[in-house]
Every structure is written in structure tokens, then in C-alpha cells.
Amino acid sequence: MRIQRAEQLPRFESTRDTRSRLDLVVDARTIKADRIVYHPGDSAARHYHSDGDQLFVVLAGAGEMHVDEESRRLRAGDTAVARAGELHWFENDTDEDFVFVEFWAPPPTETVWVDTGDV
């Protein structure tokens, strides 16, 4: 059995806003998982992944998910998918944290940011 404490896992802190990512599954060839926290007012830059689909499982709060031309409200307990090549981004327009786990299968080899300089 292998157990890792949260403080031992790799983290990413956004330079765009206060979002944070905790890598749950790393060094995997077939799947990757991250826990993402969007604090009130946070939003991601528009982007897509050239390969690898993503499954999102919302753990807490609510937020808006945008995929191509469509937007949907996600709440705790909801799941959503973004396929490879689909333009997507999230925003937290509430006063509570919006928290989800994203699973990648397979992990993407390229992320394309639509708006240059907005990563």
C-alpha cells in the first residue's frame, strides 16, 4: 500500500488569480488527476488540449463551465467532460470556493492557450 499526504504532493499556484492545483495522480502514462480550487472571482484562461479527454467531478461549491459556445452551471456532485480539442474554461462567480477533481485520460501532451499572454 502506498499513502501520500496532501502536503507531499506537487502543487501549482496560479499567477493569474488565486486558483490552486494539487496533483493527485502523477507520473502516470494512462491517467492523471488534479484537485482544483477556484476561489471567489477566479477564472481560467480559454484553452484546449490537443489530446486527452478530461472528466470533472465537482466536490464543493458551484461555478460556470464553458465548452466551445455552451455554458453550464456545475454544482457539488455534478460531473462533466471536455473532449480533446474542445475549447473550455471555468469561472467562479460565487462567494464560496468552487472545488473539483479533474481526471485526464490519457494525460495531455499539449495545452493551447487561446489568448496569448493569458495563461
N, C-alpha and C positions, 0 to 999 in steps of 0.2 A: 504494500500500500504506500502511496506517495501523497503526502499532505503538504500544501504550501499555504502559508499565512498571507493574508492580503498585503501586508507590508513588504513581503518578499517579491511580489510580482511587479513586472515592469509597468510604469505609469507614463502617461502623456498629459501634459498641461497645455492647453491651447494658448497661442499668442494672440488670437483674435478676440477671445472673450474668456469667460470663466469655466468653460467646459473642461471636463477631465475624463480620461480613459484609463481603465485598469485592464491590462491584458490577462485574461483568464486561462486561455489555452495558447501557448506559444511554441515555436519550433515544430509545428505540425505541418505535414505535407498535404493533408486532405481536409482539415478543418481548423478554423481559428475562431476564438471567441473573445469579446471585449465587453466590459461593463462601462456604459457611457452615462455621464451625468450632465444634463443641461440645467444650469441654474436659471432662475428667472431672468428673462431678457436675452438669453443666449440663442444663437442661431448658427448653423453650419453654412459654409460656402457651398454653392451649387457645384456638384461634381458627379462623376460616374466612374465605374471600374470597368476596365476593358475585358476582364474575365472574372468569374466567380460571382455566384449569387449570394445575397445576404438575407438572413431571416432575423427579424427584430422581435423581441419579446419584452413588452413593457412591464416593468416591475412596480413603478410608483409614479404618481402624478399624471399629467396629461400634456400633450403637445401636438403640433401640426407636422404631418409628414407630407412632403411634396414629391411626387414622382411624375416626371415629364410635365404634362399640363394639368395633372389632377392633384388635389389636396384632400387629405383626410385627417380627422381628429383621432388621435390614438389616446387610450386611457389604460391604466393598470389592468393587466390581464389580456390585453389585445396582442395579436401577432400580425406582422406584415412582412412582405417580401419585396425586395428590389432586385431585379434580374440584372445580369451583366449588361452593360451598355445603357441602362436606364438612368437618366438624369435624376438625381434625388438630393434632398437636404431636409433638415429638421429645424424647427424653431420652438422655443418655449415662450409662449405668450401668457403664461400664468404667473402667480406669485409663489409657486411651490416648485421644488426640483422635479424634473422630468427624467426618469431613470429607466434605462433599458439595457438588455444584453443583445449584442449582435453576434450572430454566427455566420461565418464565411465558409462556403464550400464550393470549390477549393479557395484558399486564401488568394486574393488578387495579386497580380504581378505589377499592375499599373493603375494609379488613380489619376484621372484627368480633371483638373480644376477649370471650370468654365470661365470664370472671371479672373484674368491674370492679376496676380498680386493679392487675391482674396482667398487665402488658404485657411 
